[in-house]
Every structure is written in C-alpha cells, then in structure tokens.
Amino acid sequence: MKLLIVTAVKELSKSVEKMLKDASISIFSVTDTLGVKNSPDDYLLDDWFGSDDGNKYDSVFIFSFCSDEAANRVLGLLDEFNGAESNNEFPIRAFIVPVENSTK
C-alpha cells in the first residue's frame, strides 16, 4: 500500500480528480490549504507553489491510500499533464510515500 499525495492550485483540482479516476483510484480525500512562497532559497521544493515570492495561493491537498501501480499511473498522468501545460506557472506536484504498517 502507498500513500499518494498530490498538491495543486484549487483551479486544477477537477483535473487531478479526473486523473485519479483514470488511474482507477475511486477513494481519496481533498483538503483545502493555503500555499505560501516567501523564501528565495535554493531548497529543493522552493518552487512548489509557483515562481513568485511572498504570495499566497488557494490550493488543495489530495491524498489516497492505494496500490503502488495506481499511484505510479497517477504520477505518469501528472507528468503528461504538466508537460502539456508547460506554460503553467503552477504545475501539479505529487509524491508517493510507502505505508509500512496500518491498523486492520
């Protein structure tokens, strides 16, 4: 089992939901969040919410516990989407976290 976490500006949440459906992920959670970028350092995730400093963005966290295969399908779909939308200053970001144990 994997934990798939996706973050995007709120305007792209329907696109993410469609990609989850296309990857056969039918159960997921959506949480509204405020993305803030206010540090110009060289940290790996410094452009997580775009390229402007000091701005706030209405965003969503979408997460699902799913199979490794489904999670990787979503990452592939997101890569395709971000590539096709190369002029988008707010690419959709995602990562997969392994779940080592859980309650039954």
N, C-alpha and C positions, 0 to 999 in steps of 0.2 A: 504494500500500500504506500502511496505517495501523497503528500500534501502539495497541491498545485496552488500557487498564489500569483494572482495577476493584479497589476495596478494600471489604471488608465485615467485620463481625464473623463469626467462624467459624460461628456458628449459621445464618447466611444463605447459606453457600457453595453449598448444593444449589439454592437459589432462583436464584442467579446462574448456575449451570451450566445450569439449565433455560432461562433467558432466552438464553444463548449458543446453545443448541441450537435454540430457536425462531427465532433470527436466522440460522440456517444456519452457525454457527461450530462446527466439529466438532473443531478442533485448538486447544488452549490449554494453558497451564501454570498451576499453582497452587503458591503458596509460602506457608507459614505465617509469620506475623510477629506481633510484639507491638506493638500500638498504644498509645502513651503520650500523655496530655494533661496537661501540667504548667505551662502558661503561660497566664495570663489576658489576654494582649494582644489587640489588635484585628486581628491578622493574618487575611487572607482565609480561610485554612484552619484557623483556631483551633478550629473545632468538628468537625474531620474525624472524630474518634473518639467524639463524643458531647459531652455538656454538663457532665460532672463534671470537676473539676480534680484532677490528681495520681493518676489511676487508670490501670491497665493493662488492656488488653483483648486476648484471643486473637482474632486477625484473620487474614485471608488477602489476598494479592495474587493476582489472576487476570489473566493477560495473554495476548494473542493478536495475531499479525500477520494482518491481514485486510483486506478491501476497505473503502473509505470507506462504502459503502452498508450493509454488515453492521455496522460499528462504530456508525453512526448509528441503526440499528434497535435495537441493544442500549441505547443511551442513551435512546431513546424508551421501551423496555420498563422500564428502570430508573426513569425519571421516573414512569411509571404505577404501578409497584410502590411507590415512595416516597410517592406521593400517596395511594394506598390505605391505606398503613400510616402515616398521619400522626401517630399516637401513638408511633411507633417512635423512641426516642432515639438510635438508631444507623442512620441512613439509609445506603444503599449509595451509594458515591461512585465516579465513573468519569470518565475523560478520554481524549481521542484525541490521539495525537502523530503528526505526519507523519513518514514514513520517506523521507528524501531519496535514500538510496543503500543498497545492500546487496551482499553477495557473491553470486555465481551458483552 
